[in-house]
Structures are given as structure tokens and as C-alpha cells.
Amino acid sequence: MQNYKYLIIGGGMTAAAAAAGIREVDTAGGIGLLSEEPDAPYNRPPLSKKLWKGKPLETIWRKMEGAQVDLRLGRRAVEIMPGKKRVKDDTGETFSYEKLLVATGGAPRRLPLRAGDIIYFRTLADYRRLRAAADSVRRFAVIGGGFIGSEIAAALAMNGKEVVMVFPGNDIGDRIFPGTLSRHLSEYYRKKGVEVIAGEKITGLEIRNNQRILKTGGGREIVVDEVVAGIGLEPAVELARSSGIAVDDGIVVSELLQTNLPDIFAAGDVAQFYNPALGKRIRVEHEDNANTMGRLAGRNMAGMSEPYTHLPYFYSDLFDLGYEAVGELDSRLETFIDWKRPFEEGVVYYLKAGRVRGVLLWNVWEQVDAARALIADPGPFTLNDLKGRLPAAKK
């Protein structure tokens, strides 16, 4: 049995940040990392962004050498034994720990269709498969009109591919963007050469003559060479739940990122935490949260007692457009759009009962901290109060 002072289950950005956080406090304690992926920890956002714009693959790797981490790659943790402070993996090997971090992230939601015929985009292996397809075939279907779907569609189109987007919503990003903006975005994609098929659910998939035929609830047949899907993420909580760790929408953690079991922490996509600015528990699936929360979890595992009060932000690049966002972006909330140039540069405020709950910075930069402060401010705010509140800073 291998013994570690610190054991991390998961091999993503959160795990890498946690190892770095541990080393900020404890320079000598042994760290073990169990990861299902065969690759060492890497930055995930470039898989749907910069790698499609010519950034070299070697730029994605996390610098782990200084942390002196024992990487156990291609190994899946199958059992946590809290009473014995042990973890067993899928090879039958057992590891002991003093402090454990569960950073299992999540798995892409899947359609009830033939396994293997769709690339559910999430990992470096998925990127490699899609890149190989992009080097050999011409026409792609992207299922999903949200965060990942919109990025992948743009990436493929910018690389000269024929792309058709299919999703059940009314427009691209309509769950988070106000209606006028999501409608504009759909038209923008069409002008960029993407075929946008909104209001359709995928109900079937066939293979004919090496082509994939997607069938929709509306009776359409969409013929393509390859299919990629980005339809959301399910937090990977099964291991935690079976071990007696409290689970809601993700693993429930305290402000110190501890679970309900002694010496077991959780962080990243899988963790549900209380955010004081929003006044409620949330779970966030983005890079800023993975890095900031992972680092703090590592520090607290190593003996610190630092509360996690950070409100994470996220960002995206869509052809020539870009945005940063913080807080709750929900198109069902009251919204106020403060355009400097309509659909090209401006700020969208999301409000509830006179408080700002979220801010979308559309081609507006260097205003994330100001947006966080606004969300933390109890207000109340009127629309006139918000006009020109966050001036645009050039990127």
C-alpha cells in the first residue's frame, strides 16, 4: 500500500492548483494524484479556444515539476474508505492518506444514441479525436447551443469546415443571454457560414456510407461526416456519495472546502459551495473557479484555515467576439443592456429585487473586479443607476 500525506482524486486544473497550494504551505509532505485520464494535468479552455487558433499543444500543460507529485495516470478511484483513510483504484491498488481531496470534476451529458458515434467534447483525448477528424473530413454537426457548443462551432468554422448547429432552444446561448442578444448571435453565426437549426431535438443517429445521419424530432435528417456534442456536464459525485460524503448539486463543502467527513475536502466543478456575494450555494464549472478553489483547498489541506469567498468569472471567444462574465447569468432574470455600440460592445446587468446578480461584459475588458463589487453591493439599483456604471476598457 502506497502512503501519502495528501491524496488527490482527479487530474484536472483543480488538482494541479491544489498541489501547488499544498506546496505553498508544506514543501515536503508526499502528494499522490489519481487521474482517470492518461495525460498529465493540462489547461482545459484552450481545447475549444486557442488550440484552434494556432496555439501549440505543448502550451496547455500545467507545470507540476516543482510540486513533486506522484502522478498515477489512467487510474480510476473506485472506493473511498473514510474510516481507514484509504482509497482503492480500479487496479485493486490501495493508497492511504492523511488529507484527501475529491476533485473528480464532471462527465459530459450524453444522448440516448449509439455510443462511440458522437464526440462528447471534454478532454484532451476528445480534442485529439476532433482535430484528427477536422484534418480529414469536411462537414460537422455540433449538438448544443450553449457554452461548449458555441465555441466548438466557431472553432471548426474558423478552420474552414462546414458546420451545422442543432439545439432545442430558440437561439444560441438563449439560457444566459437576453433575447435580443441571443437572436443577434444566431444571425451572426449564420453570417459566418454556420447553419443554425434551432428548436430541434436529436432523436436518432444512423451510419450510412461512412456518413452520420442525425434525425430530429421535427423530421429532419442532417447528413454530416462527424458529430460533436456539448450539452452540459454532470458532476461526478457517485464515488463521494457511496462513501458517505454529503451530495446535493455536487459535493457539499464548507467555507474551508471541507466535506462532512473528517480530513476529506472537495473542490472544482464537482463542489457546491456557499458564495456570500450571491447569498446562496452555487457550483461553478469554469477555469477561474478550478484554479482559485483548488489552490485554496490545497492550502487548507496543508493546515491553513482560509475561507473561500471568491466569486468566479468565466469567459469565451466566439469568432471575433469575446466576453467575460461573473455571477448569475440567467435570461429569466430582469436584464438591462447598456450598449456602447449595439451588439458589439456593452454591459448586460442581471437583476433580481433591485440587486445585481450577474454581469456580462460583452467585448468589454478589465471590469471583472468592478462587476464583483457591484454584485456584492446590496443596492437597491435602478436602471438609471446602472447606465454607464462599468465603462468599457480596451483589451
LUMLO-947665 format. One record per atom (N, C-alpha, C): x, y, z. Coordinates in steps of 0.1 Angstrom, whole numbers, plus 5000, padded with zeros to 4 digits. Example, Ala and Ser with C-alpha at 12.3 -4.5 7.8 and 13.67 -1.06 7.14 Angstrom:
% LUMLO-947665
513249435078 512349555078 513249675078 512849785071 513749895071 512950005079 
***
This chain:
% LUMLO-947665
500849885000 500050005000 500950125000 500650224991 501350344990 500750445000 501650515007 501150615017 501450755013 500450845014 500650985011 500151065022 500851185024 500251275034 499051345027 499151375014 498051435007 497751344995 496451314993 496051234981 494951314974 495051324961 494151404953 493551304943 492151294942 491451224933 491051314922 491551294910 491251394899 492551444893 492551474880 493751514874 493651644865 492651724868 492451844861 493051964866 492552084862 493152214867 493052224882 491952184888 491752194902 492852114909 493051994905 494051904911 495451964910 495852024899 497152084897 497252204906 496152284907 496152404916 496252364930 495652254934 495652204948 497052164952 497752094943 499152054945 500052174947 499852284939 500652404941 500252474954 498952474958 498552524970 499152454982 499252324982 499852244993 501352284994 501952304983 503452334983 503752474988 502752564987 502952694993 503052695008 502452585014 502452575029 503352465034 503352355027 504152235031 505052195019 506252215021 507252185010 507752045009 507351965019 507951825019 506951715019 505651735024 504751625025 504451565012 504351425012 504151354999 502751374994 502751394980 501451424973 501251314963 500151244963 499751154953 498551204945 498451174932 497351214924 496851094915 495651064917 494950964909 494151024898 494450994885 493651054874 493250954864 491950954860 491450864850 492150894837 492451014834 493051054821 494450994820 494850964808 496250914806 497251034805 496751154804 497551274802 497751344816 498951404818 499251474830 498351604830 498151674841 497251784842 497551894831 496551944825 496652044815 495552154817 495652264810 494652364810 493552334800 492352334804 491252284796 490752384786 490652514789 490052614780 490652614766 491952604764 492452604751 491952494741 491352384747 490852284738 489752324729 489052424733 487952484724 488252624720 489452674724 489752814721 491052824713 492152854720 493452894714 494052784705 493852654709 494452554700 493952554686 492752604684 492152614671 492552744664 493252834671 493752954665 495252944663 495852824664 497252814661 498152794673 497652804685 498452794697 499052654698 500352634701 500952494701 500352414712 500252284710 499652194720 500452194733 501852214732 502652204744 502452314754 501652424749 501452534758 500352504769 499652394767 498552364777 498952294790 500152244790 500552154802 500752244814 500252194826 500452254838 501852224843 502552324849 503852304854 503752234868 504052104868 503952024880 505251984886 506352014879 507651954884 507952004898 507752134901 508152194914 507352134925 506152084922 505252034933 505651894937 506451824929 506851694933 505651604936 504851584926 503651504928 503851364921 503451264928 503451124923 502151104914 502351114901 501151104892 500850964889 499650924892 499150784889 498050804878 498550804865 497650834854 496950714849 495750734843 494950624838 494450534849 494250584861 493850514873 492550574878 491550494880 490250544885 490050504899 489750594908 489450564922 488050504922 487950384929 486650314929 486050314943 486850334953 486350334967 487150424976 486450504984 487050574995 486550515008 487550485016 487350425029 487650525040 486750615044 487050715053 487550675066 486950565072 487350515085 488850475085 489250415074 490650365073 491550465067 491050575062 491750675054 492550615042 491750545034 492350475023 491450495011 492150484999 491450484986 491850374978 490950304971 491350194962 491050234948 491950194939 491650224925 491250104917 491050124904 490450014896 491449904893 492649914896 493649804895 493649724908 492949764918 493049704931 494049754941 494849854936 495849904945 495250004955 495750004967 495250084978 496250194982 495750314985 496550424989 496050485002 496950515011 496450575024 496750725023 496050805031 496150945031 495951005045 496551125047 496151195059 495051305056 495251365044 494251455039 493951415024 492551415021 492151375008 491351485001 491651504988 490851604980 490151524969 488851544969 488051494958 487851604948 488451584936 488351684925 488051614913 486951534913 486551444902 485951514890 485651644892 485051724881 483751674876 483551654863 482251604858 482451534845 481351474841 481351404828 480251464819 480551474806 479551534797 478251454797 477151534796 475851474795 475851404781 475151294780 475051214768 473651194763 473551174750 472251144744 472050994744 470750954743 470550814743 470750754729 471950774723 472250724710 473450634710 473850584699 474950484698 476150544704 476750464713 477950504720 479150504709 480050594710 481150604701 481050674689 479750704685 479550774672 479450924674 479550974686 479551114689 480751154698 481351264695 482451314703 481851404714 481751354726 481251444737 482451524742 482551644738 483851724740 484051764754 485251714759 485551754773 487051744776 487751634771 489151614775 490051634763 491351624766 492451634756 492251514746 491851404750 491551294741 490451324731 489451394736 488351444727 488851544717 489751634722 490251734713 491151664702 491951564705 492751494696 491851424685 490751364690 489851294681 489251394671 488751514676 488151614668 489151674658 490351704663 491351764655 491651664643 491851534646 492151434636 490951434625 489751444630 488551444621 488651574612 488951684619 489051814611 490051814601 491051734603 492151724593 491751624581 490651554582 490351454572 488951464566 488051524573 486651534567 486151684567 485051704561 484651844558 483451894566 482451814568 481151864574 480951804588 480551894597 480451864611 479051914616 478451834625 477351874633 477751894647 477352014652 477552044667 476252044674 476051954683 474851944691 475052024703 474152124705 474252214717 474552354713 473752444719 473852594716 474352674728 474952604737 475452674749 476952704748 477552694760 478952744761 479952664752 479952534754 480852454746 480452444732 479152424729 478752414715 479052534707 478852654713 479152774705 480652794702 481452754712 482852764710 483352664699 482952544700 483352434691 482852474676 481652514675 481152554662 482052664656 482352764664 483152874659 484552824655 485152744664 486452684661 486552614648 485552524646 485552444633 485352534621 484452634622 484152724611 485352804608 486052854618 487252934615 488352844609 488252714610 489252624604 488752574590 487752644585 487352614571 486352494570 485752454580 484852344580 483352384578 482552304572 481152324571 480552284585 479752364591 479252344604 477752364605 477052264611 475652284614 475452274629 474852374635 474552364649 473052324651 472852234660 471452184663 471252194678 470152254682 469852264696 468352284698 467852254710 466452274712 465952414716 466852494719 466552634723 466152724711 465752844714 465352934703 466552994696 467653024703 468853084697 470053044705 471253074700 472453044706 472653114719 472853044730 473053104743 471853164749 470653114745 469453184750 469153154765 469853064771 469653044785 470353144794 471353214788 472153314796 472053454790 471953464777 471853594771 470453644769 470253784771 468953834768 468453804753 467153804751 466653754738 467253834726 467353964728 467854044716 469354004713 470153974723 471553934721 471653794715 470853704721 470953564716 470453554701 469453634698 468953634684 470053694675 470653794679 471753854671 472853754669 473253684680 474353584679 474053474669 472753434669 472453324659 472653384645 472153504642 472353564629 473853584626 474653624636 476053644635 476753514630 476353404636 476853274633 476553234618 475253264615 474853234601 475653314591 475953434594 476753524585 478253464584 478653394594 479953334595 479953194588 478853164582 478753034574 478252914582 477852934595 477352824602 475852804600 475452684597 473952654596 473452634610 472552724614 471952714627 470552664627 470352544633 469052484633 468552484648 467752584651 467252594665 465852524666 465552494679 464252434682 464052294678 465252224677 465152084673 465951994683 465351884687 466051784695 466451664686 467651614689 468151494682 467451374688 466851294679 466151174683 466751044678 467751054668 468250934663 469550964656 470350854653 471650864646 471850734639 472150744626 472450634617 473750654610 474450544606 475650554598 475350494585 475550574574 475350534561 476550574552 477250474546 478350514537 479350604544 479750564556 480750644564 480250784567 479050814566 478450944570 477450924581 477351024589 476451014601 475151094597 474051034600 472751094597 472051114610 471951244614 471151284626 469751304623 468851244631 467451264629 466851354641 465951444637 465451534647 463951504650 463451564661 462051544664 461151604654 461651704647 460851774637 460851704623 461551584622 461551514610 462751544601 463651624605 464851654596 465851534597 466551524586 467751444585 468951524582 469951524590 471151604589 472351514586 472851534574 473951444569 475351514571 476151454579 477551504582 478551394582 479851444583 480951344584 481251314599 481051404608 481351384622 480451464630 480151414643 479251474652 479951504665 479851624670 480451664683 479351724691 479351694704 478251744713 478851814725 478151924729 478451994741 477152034747 476551944755 475251964761 475251974776 476352014782 476352024796 477151924803 477251934816 478151854824 477351804836 477651674840 477051624852 478251604862 478051664874 479151654884 479351504888 480651464889 480951324892 480951304907 479751264912 479551254926 479351114931 479351014922 479050884926 480050824936 481350844934 482350794944 482150864957 481850994957 481651064970 480451014977 479351004970 478050954976 478150814982 478850724975 478950594980 479850584992 480650684995 481550695006 480950765018 479750815017 479050885028 479351035028 479951085017 480151225016 478851295012 478451405018 477151475015 477251535001 476151504994 475951544980 474651614978 474651724971 473451794966 473651814951 473651934946 474151954933 475651964933 476251854934 477751854937 477951814951 479251804954 479651764968 479551894977 478851884988 478651994996 479952025005 480452145004 481652185012 481352305020 482152315031 482152435040 482952545034 482952655041 483752775036 485252735035 485652635043 487052595042 487252485032 486152455025 486252345014 486252205019 485852185032 485752055038 484451995035 484451865034 483151795033 482651765047 481551685048 481051645061 481951535068 482851475061 483751375067 485051435070 485651385081 486951445086 488051425075 488851535073 490051525065 489751505050 488551515046 488251505032 487651635027 488351685016 488051815010 487451794996 486851894990 486451884976 486552024970 486752024957 486952154950 486752134935 486552244928 486352244914 484952224909 484852174897 483552154891 482552074899 483051984907 482251894915 481751954928 482252064933 482052114946 480952224946 479952204955 478952304958 479352384970 479452524969 479952604980 479052724981 479152784993 478352904996 479153024992 478453114984 479153234980 478453354987 479153434995 478553535003 478053654994 478653684983 478153794974 476753764969 476553634965 475253594960 474253554971 474853514982 474053474994 473353344992 474053254984 473553114983 474653024978 474252894978 475152794974 475152784959 476352764953 476452754938 477552644935 477552604923 478552514917 479052574904 480252594902 480852664890 481752574882 481552564869 482352474860 483352554851 484052644857 484952724848 486352734854 487252784846 488752784849 489052864861 488452984863 488853064874 488452994887 487352934888 486952864900 487852744902 488252664892 489152554893 490452594899 491052704894 492352744898 492352804912 491352894915 491352964928 490852874939 489852794936 489352704947 490352584949 490952534938 491852424940 493052474948 493552584946 494752634953 494352654968 493252704971 492852724985 492552594992 491952494985 491752364991 493152304994 494152314986 495452264989 496052335001 495952465002 496452535014 495752495027 494452475026 493752435038 494052285042 494252205032 494652065035 495952065042 496852165039 498152175045 498152245058 497052285063 496952335077 496452485078 496152545067 495652685067 494152675070 493552785074 492052795076 491552925069 491552915056 491253035048 489853015041 488853095044 487553075038 487553105023 486753035015 486653055001 485453144999 485653274996 484653374994 484653424979 485553374971 485753424957 484453394949 484153494941 483053484931 483753464917 483753344912 484453324899 483853384887 484753414877 484253464865 484553364854 483953374842 484253294831 484253374818 484753324807 484953394795 484853304783 484653364772 484553294759 484953374747 485453304737 485753364724 484953304713 484153384706 483253334695 483553414683 484353354674 484853424662 485553554666 485053674662 485653794665 485153854678 484153794684 483553844696 484253774709 484053844720 484553784732 483853844744 483753774755 483153824767 483753764779 483553844790 483853794804 482553804812 482353724821 481053724829 481253684843 480453734852 480653694866 479253694872 479053604882 477753594889 476753514881 475453534884 474353464878 473953524864 474253444854 473753484840 472553394837 471353444838 470153374836 469153464829 468853424817 468053514808 466653524814 466253444824 464953464831 464953584841 466053624845 466153744853 465853874846 465553974853 465454114847 466854154842 466854204829 468154244824 468054384819 469254454820 469454584815 470654584807 470554624794 471654624785 472154774782 473354794786 473954924784 474954914773 474554944760 475354934749 476155054747 477455044744 478255154738 478155154723 478155024718 477955004703 477054884703 475754894698 474854774699 475454644693 475454544702 475854414699 477354394697 478054504698 479554504696 480354524709 479754614717 480454654729 479454704739 479454644751 478454684761 478454594773 477554634783 477454554795 476054514797 475854394801 474454344804 474454314819 473454374826 473254354840 472054264843 472154174852 471154084855 470654114869 469354144871 468954194884 467754104890 467754114903 466654044910 466354124922 465154174924 464654254935 465654374938 466054444927 466854554929 468354534931 468754404931 470154374933 470754324920 471954354917 472654304906 473154154909 472754064902 473053924904 474153874895 474253934883 475253894873 475554004864 476753994858 477254104848 477954034837 477454064825 478054014812 478854134806 480154114804 480954214798 481254174783 480454234774 480454194760 481454274752 482654214749 483754294743 484154414752 484054394765 484454494775 485454424784 486554484787 487554424794 488054494807 488754424815 489354484827 488254534837 487054484837 486054524846 485454414855 486154304855 485554184863 485554224878 486554284883 486654314898 485554414901 485354514892 484254614894 482854544894 482754444885 481454374884 481254294897 482254234903 482154154915 481754254927 482354374927 481954464938 480454504936 480054524924 478654564922 477654454926 478054324924 477154214928 477154204943 478254234950 478254234964 477554344971 477254454963 476654574969 475154544970 474554564982 473154534983 472154624976 472654734971 471754824964 470754894973 469454904968 468954864955 469454954944 469354904932 469754974920 468554994911 468455114905 467555134894 468355124881 467655114870 468355104857 469155234854 468655344859 469455474857 470755464865 470755394876 471955384884 473055304877 472655214868 473555124861 474055184848 473355284843 473755344830 475155394831 476055344823 477455384823 478255344835 477755254843 478355224856 479755154854 479855064845 481054994842 481555044828 482455144828 482955194815 483755084808 483755084795 484554984787 486055024788 486754914790 488254934789 488754854777 489654904770 490054834758 490954714761 490754604753 491554484756 492954504751 
***
